[in-house]
């Protein structure tokens, strides 16, 4: 009778061990799937951050170009306003000064009154 009880207990332990091993395999599989999903999410996040950083840089550059054009336009309007107010006898002097400004290294714009603009990205 003790032997039967021992065999029964051993059988129950073996069955329980098999169940627990199956649970461990299932949990390991679930963990591996979540790990894979997490890695994929991290890759997508890194890609998105990179894309947004590049877009931010392009927008910053475009904004700088627009500001430069605006500054040039305001100076050009101011020059034209000054020329009109001073009259024709000061025109020659102002024209030379205007050319110097437009050809100076600080100006990335065309020397005519029309500004060259690059298309925005």
C-alpha positions as CSV (number, residue, x, y, z in Angstrom):
1,X,0.0,0.0,0.0
2,X,2.8,2.4,0.7
3,X,4.3,1.5,-2.6
4,X,1.1,2.4,-4.4
5,X,0.9,5.6,-2.5
6,X,4.5,6.4,-3.5
7,X,3.8,5.5,-7.2
8,X,0.6,7.6,-7.2
9,X,2.5,10.6,-5.7
10,X,5.3,10.1,-8.1
11,X,2.8,10.1,-11.0
12,X,1.1,13.2,-9.7
13,X,4.5,15.0,-9.4
14,X,5.5,13.9,-12.9
15,X,2.2,15.2,-14.3
16,X,2.6,18.5,-12.5
17,X,6.2,18.8,-13.6
18,X,5.1,18.3,-17.3
19,X,2.5,21.0,-16.8
20,X,5.0,23.4,-15.3
21,X,7.5,22.7,-18.1
22,X,4.8,23.4,-20.6
23,X,3.9,26.7,-18.8
24,X,7.6,27.7,-18.8
25,X,7.9,27.0,-22.6
26,X,4.7,29.1,-23.2
27,X,6.0,32.0,-21.0
28,X,9.4,31.9,-22.8
29,X,7.6,32.0,-26.1
30,X,5.4,35.0,-25.0
31,X,8.5,36.7,-23.6
32,X,10.4,36.2,-26.9
33,X,7.5,37.6,-28.9
34,X,7.2,40.7,-26.6
35,X,11.0,41.2,-26.8
36,X,10.8,41.0,-30.6
37,X,7.9,43.4,-30.6
38,X,9.7,45.8,-28.3
39,X,12.9,45.8,-30.5
40,X,10.7,46.5,-33.6
41,X,9.0,49.4,-31.7
42,X,12.4,50.8,-30.7
43,X,13.7,50.6,-34.3
44,X,10.5,52.4,-35.5
45,X,11.0,55.0,-32.8
46,X,14.6,55.6,-33.8
47,X,13.6,55.9,-37.5
48,X,10.9,58.4,-36.6
49,X,13.2,60.5,-34.5
50,X,15.8,60.5,-37.3
51,X,13.2,61.5,-39.9
52,X,11.8,64.3,-37.6
53,X,15.3,65.6,-36.9
54,X,16.0,65.8,-40.6
55,X,12.7,67.5,-41.3
56,X,13.4,69.9,-38.4
57,X,16.8,70.7,-40.0
58,X,15.3,71.3,-43.4
59,X,12.6,73.6,-41.9
60,X,15.2,75.5,-39.9
61,X,17.3,76.0,-43.1
62,X,14.2,77.1,-45.0
63,X,13.3,79.6,-42.2
64,X,16.8,81.0,-42.3
65,X,16.6,81.5,-46.0
66,X,13.2,83.2,-45.7
67,X,14.6,85.5,-43.0
68,X,17.6,86.3,-45.2
69,X,15.3,87.2,-48.1
70,X,13.1,89.3,-45.8
71,X,16.1,91.2,-44.5
72,X,17.3,91.8,-48.0
73,X,13.8,92.9,-49.1
74,X,13.4,95.3,-46.2
75,X,16.8,96.8,-47.0
76,X,15.9,97.1,-50.7
77,X,12.6,98.8,-49.9
78,X,14.4,101.1,-47.5
79,X,17.0,102.0,-50.2
80,X,14.3,102.6,-52.7
81,X,12.4,104.8,-50.3
82,X,15.6,106.7,-49.5
83,X,16.3,107.2,-53.2
84,X,12.8,108.6,-53.8
85,X,13.1,110.9,-50.8
86,X,16.6,112.2,-51.7
87,X,15.7,113.0,-55.3
88,X,17.6,112.5,-58.6
89,X,20.8,114.4,-57.7
90,X,21.7,111.8,-55.0
91,X,20.8,108.9,-57.2
92,X,24.2,108.2,-58.6
93,X,25.9,108.0,-55.2
94,X,23.2,105.7,-53.8
95,X,23.4,103.4,-56.8
96,X,27.1,102.8,-56.3
97,X,26.5,102.2,-52.6
98,X,23.7,99.7,-53.4
99,X,26.0,97.7,-55.7
100,X,28.6,97.5,-53.0
101,X,26.0,96.1,-50.6
102,X,24.7,93.6,-53.0
103,X,28.1,92.3,-54.1
104,X,29.5,92.1,-50.6
105,X,30.3,88.6,-49.3
106,X,27.4,88.8,-46.8
107,X,24.8,88.8,-49.5
108,X,23.8,85.4,-51.0
109,X,21.2,87.0,-53.2
110,X,21.2,88.2,-56.8
111,X,22.5,91.7,-57.6
112,X,19.3,92.7,-59.3
113,X,16.2,93.9,-57.4
114,X,14.7,90.4,-57.9
115,X,15.8,87.8,-55.3
116,X,16.8,84.4,-56.4
117,X,15.1,81.8,-54.2
118,X,15.8,78.1,-53.9
119,X,12.7,75.9,-53.8
120,X,11.8,74.8,-50.3
121,X,12.4,71.1,-49.5
